[in-house]
Amino acid sequence: MSALNDTKSNSAVFLLTGIPGQEDVHLWISIPFCLMYLISIVGNSVILFIIKTDPSLHEPMYIFLSMLAITDLGLLVATMPTILGIFLFNSREISLDACFSQLFFIHSLSYIESSMLLLMAFDRFVAICNPLRYASVLNLPRIANMAQLFVLRAVALIFPLPFLLKRFQYCRANVLSHSFCVHQEVMKLACSDIRVNSIYGLSIALLTVGLDSLLIFLSYVRILRTVLSITSHVESLRALNTCVSHLCAVLLFYTPMLGLPVIHRFGNSSSHSLQIVLGYVYLLVPPLMNPIVYSVKSKHLRARIIRVFF
């Protein structure tokens, strides 16, 4: 009898949730989501196309931006089937294996994006604080090695999560509060002791997002000290202006990224709608806004885009 129960619980499905109470207008709500996906995919694809085809943009800053665009496209592909499936076709069911696969890609790509933002901060740090060594420090082999190291770090740390979740029996209510799977929420549906998952999830978050955000903060402390030491007011403003687009990308990414796990772990009394909004902001807003912010703030990139399309 026990074996039969285990089989039933292991073959169960999770039910994803769109926007509670708005099921009747999900089809209309799908319109802005479809537009966001379309604009995000086109925007990031254009960034990649322009950087790849223009040799003058084969510089460290734009190489890091292309890595960020690839990561954003990966996040869009990982979340699009379930989010649009709910709003367009009311397809709420997702198997355990599909859910575990999705959360692997969501978390690993999110940690890779955090690493890309750290590399972009390092680029601004070297450009402003050590401009004479910029070309020697950020050469192509070193950029490739750093990118590979951070990708391997994210994949290696996230790889155990699906297996840690797969060993559980899911005998509680199987309804997730988002349109996609994330580790913090899936593990709460298990009817087993989840302390190992909770500690491991928090540990890898601190080793990746926590460490990256701290290093980005320290980089900007040094950048600010260097800029304030510049006697020319025009030059200091020009140096700061090169960091604006990156700072916008950092705020767009880290604000919901850090807020969502905190709400999941400690915000039992918080508004459920806040969790849902932060979840969508966490996954959809950075890929949407990053190409727009960089296209507006980067003169060279903006000029190339205008030349290609107009």
N, C-alpha and C positions, 0 to 999 in steps of 0.2 A: 504493500500500500504506500509505503514511504517512497519507493522508487517511482511509483506512478505519479505521486504528487510532485516529485522533483522533475519528472519529464514534463509535466504540465506547466510548471513554473518556468522551466528553461525555454519552452516553445512559445512563451507569452509574447505579446506585443505591447509597446508603449503607445499611448494616445497623446498626440501633440495638440497644442491649444493655439488658436489664432488670437483673436481679441475677444475675451469673454463678454457676453451680452450683446455682441454686435454680429452674431452669426448671420442674420438676415441680410446684412449689407456687406458681407465679406467680398462679394464679387466687385462691388464699387471700391472697396478698400484696396483690392488688388491693383487698381489702376495706378495709384502713386507708387506702389511697390514695384510694378513692372517698369515704370518710368525711371525709378531709382536704379534698378538693375541695368536698364538699357544705357542710361547716361554714364553709370560707373564703368560698364564694360567698354563702351566707346571711348570714354575719357582716358582710361588706363591703356587701352590699345593704341590710341593716338600718341600718348606719351612714349610708349615703347617704339612705335614706328618712327617717330621723329628722331629719337635718340639713336636708334640703330642706323638710320639712313643718313644722318648728318655727322660727318667726321669731326666737325668742330665741337660737337657735344660729347665726345668721347673723353670726358674728364671725370675725375672721381665723384664730384657732386652729382652729376647726371647719371653715372653708372649706379650709384646708390639709389637714386630716384627710380631708375628702371627696375632694380631689385624690389623696391617697395611696390611698384606697380604690378609686378608679377605675383607678389604675395597677396596683394589686394584682389587680383583676379582669381587666385586660388580660393580665397575666402568666399568670394561671390559664387563660384562653382560649387563649393561645399555646402552652402546654405540654400541656394536657389531651389533645388527640387522639393524640399519640405515646406519652405515658406510659401512659394507660389502654389504648391500642391494643395495646401490648406485653403488659401484664399480663392483659387480658381476652381478647384474640383472638390473641395471639402474632403480631401484625402488625409485623414488624421492618423492612420495607423502606420507604425514603423516597427520593424522587427528589432529584436535585441541586437543582432549582429550589425544591422544597418545603422542603428543608433550609436553603437560603440565605434563603428568606423567613422561616422560623422563627427563625433566628439574628438576623436583622434586628430582628424584633419583640422577642425576648428581650433583646438588648443595648440597644436604644433605650429600652424600658420600664424596664429596670434603671437606666439612667442618668437617666431621668426621675424614678424613685423616689428616687435619690440626691439629685437637685435638690429634690424635695419635702421631704426630711428636712432639707436645708440651709435651706429657707424656714421650716420649723417651728422650727429653731434660731434663725433671725433673729427670729421672732415672740417666742420666749422671751427673747431678748437685749433686745429693745426693751421688752417688758413689765416686765422686772426692772430693767434699767439705765437706762431712760428712760421711766418709766410716764406722765409728763405729756404726752409727745409720741406716745403709742401710737396714739391715734385718727387723728392727722394723718399719721403716717408710714405706717401700714398701712391706708390707705383702699382701697376696692374697685377703683378704676381702677389703682392701683399694684400691687395683688395680681394683677390680671388681666395686666398688662404683664410682671411678673416671671415668672409662670407660662408665658406664651407664649414669652418669651425662652428659658427653660430647655428647653421642649419643642422649640423650633426648634434649639437647640444640640445636643440629643441626636440628633434625626433627621438633621441635617446632618452630624454626625461619623460616624454609623453608616451612612449611605446609601452611601458608596463600598465598604463591606466586601463585599456580595454580588458586586459587579462585579470587585473584586480577586480574589475566589475563583473566579469564573466563568471567568477567563482561564487557569486552571491545567488541566493534564491530570491525572486521578486514575487512576494505573496501579498504585498500591500496594494493600495490603489495605484494603478499604473498610468495616471494622468500627469503629464508634464505641463508646466505652466508656460512654456515657450513653444515656438514653432520649429525648434531645433534642439539638439541634445547637447548638454554641457555636463561635465563631470560632477560639479557641485550639486546639481539637482538629481541626476540619475542615481547617485549613490544613496540619496535619502529614501528612495523607493525600496531599497533592499530590506529584507527582514532578518538581517544578520548584523553583527558588530562591524561598524564602518569606521572605527577609530584609525585603522591603518591607512585606509583611503583618505580620510580627512587630514591626517598628519602628513602623508606623502603629497597630497594635493597642495597643501599650504606650503610645504617645504620647497617644492619645485616652483611655485609662484614667487616665493621670496628669492630663489636662486636665479630666476629669469627676469620677470617683470620688476621685482623689488630691486635687484642689483642693477638692472639696466636704468631704471628711473633715477636711482641714486647717482650713478655715474654721469647720466645726462645732466642732473642738477649740478654736480661738481664741475662739469665741463663749462656750464654757463656761468658759474661763479668765477672761474678763471677768465672766461671771455669778457665778462663784465668788468673785472679788475683791469684787464688789458685795455679795453675800450675807454675806460675812465682815465687811464694814464695818457691817452693820446691828447696832445695839446690842441690840435685842430678840431673844432666842433663839427665841421663838415665831414671830415674823415671818420670821426667816431660814429656819426649818424649813418654814414655809408656802410661802415662795418656792421653796425647793428641791423641795418636793413637787410643784409644778406642772411640774417638768422630768423627773420619774421616768419617766412613760410614754414621753416622747420619747427618753430615754436608752435605755430597753429596746428601742424600735424601731430606734435607731441600731446597737446591739450586735447585734441579730438580723439586721440587713441587712448590715452592713459586715464582720462576722467571716468568714462564708463567701464574701462577694463578693470580699474581698481575698485570701482563702486559696486559692480555686480556681485563679485564674490563676497564682499562684506555684507551686502544685503541678504544673500543666500545663507550665510553662516550665522549672522547675528541679528538679522532684521525680520524676525518672525512677526512682529507687530507692525511692520512697515506696510505701506500701501502696496497691494498686489499689482496695481496698474503701473507703479513706479518701476517694479521689477521688469514688467513687460516692455515698457518704453526704453529702459536702459539696455535691455537685451537687444532690441532692434538698433539702437544707437551704436552699441558696441560693435555690431557686425556690419552695418550698412552705411553709416555716416562716414567713417574714414575712407573707404574706397570711393565714395561719391565725392568727397570734398578735397582729397589730396590732389587729384589732377587739376581741379579748378584753382586751388590756392597756389600751386606751383606755376601754373600757366599764367596767372595774373601777376605774381610777384617776380618771376624770372624774366627779365627783358629778352635774353637770348632765346629762351624756349618759346616765349610768346611771339617773337619775331619769326621764328622758324615755322610755327603753326600757321601764322597769318600768311606767310609766303607760300606754304604748301596748299592751303585751302582757298585763298583769295587772290 
